[in-house]
Amino acid sequence: MNIQIFGRKKCFESKKAERYFKERKINFQYIDIDIKGLSKGELNSVKKSISINNLINEKSKEFKTLNLDKIRSIDMKEEILLKNPKLFKAPIVRNGNLATLGYKKEVWDNWE
C-alpha cells in the first residue's frame, strides 16, 4: 500500500484519517494540502475516483471570491483548483489509483 493523505492541520476529518492509519501501523505520507496542493498528475489520478465538483469546497472563502458557482467548464475548474489548493475539500486519501474524500473507514478496510 502506498497511502497519501492530503489534509489540513486543523481539519478534524484529516486528523481522524491520520489516526486510522497510525493505529493500524500502516505507513502513509501526509501532505498539507494548503501548502503543497496536488500536482496535475495527482489530480488526474484522484479524478478517476472523485469528480472535480465533489473536490471543491463550496463553503470556502476562495469559492465565493472566485465566483466558482458561475463556472461550468470542468477544465477551468481543474485549473482553478490547481492554482488555489484551499478550494479542495479534505482529506483526500490516495492508495495508488484509488482515492477517497473524507473519512472512509469502510473503504480503507478493504485496502488492507
N, C-alpha and C positions, 0 to 999 in steps of 0.2 A: 504494500500500500504506500502511496505517495500522497499524503494528505497536506493540503494547503488551506489555511483559514485566513480569509481576507476579512478582517474585523476592525472594530473600533475599541479603544481602551475603555471608554465609558459606556459601552453598549452591553446591557445585561445578557442578551442572546449570544453575543460573541464570547463573553466570559463562560456561559454555560457550555458552549461548543468546546472551548479550550478544556474545561473541566472534564467533559465527556471523554476526550481522547487521553488526557493525563491519567484518569482513573483506570483506563484500560491499558495503560503503558504503550500506547500507540504513538510513535513519533509523528510529529507534524511540524510544518513550517508556518509561523504566524507572520502575517503581513498587515501592517496598519494601512487600511485602505485609504484613509485620508491623506497619508503621506506619500505612499507609493502608487496607489491605484492598481489597475490591471493593465497589462500590455495588450496590444491588439490581438496577439495570438491567444493570450489567456481569455480575453473576452470572447473570441470566436469559439473556444472550447466550451466556455460556460454557456454560450448561446444555444448549444446543442441540447442542453437540459432545461434552461430557463430562458423565457422570452425577454427581449430587451425591455418591453413595457413593465414586466414584473420586477426588473432590476432597479428601476427608477423610484427613488423615494419622493413621492409627490408631496410629502409634508415638509420637505427641507426648504430652507430659505432660498437656496440656489434654484430650486424648481420654480418658485414664484418669481425670482429675479430674472430668470432667463425666459419666462413665459413659455415653458415647455408644453403646457396644455394646448397650445395652438399649433405645435409642430406635429405633423402626421408621418413624415418620412422616417422610416426605421434607420436608414443610413445616416441621416442627420442626427437622430437621437444617439446613435452609436458614437459618432464623432464628438458630440457634446459630452457624453459620459466619459470618454477617454480623456478629455481635457478638464473635466470637473469631477474628480473622484468622490467629492462629498455628496454627489447625487445618488450614489449606489446605496441600496439597502444592505444591511449587514446582519449576520455574517454570510459570506459566500464560502462554502466549503467544497473544495475540489479533491477528487481522487481520480487522477488521470483525466479521461474524457467525461467522467460523471461529475455532476455538481448539484448542490442543494442551496437553497436560500432560507436562512433562519435556522432554528434548532430543529433538527430532523432525526432524532434518535432512532426511530423505526427504520429509516433508510440506512443510516450508518451501521446499524446492527448487521445488515445484510452485506456490508462491505468487508466485514472481518473474515 
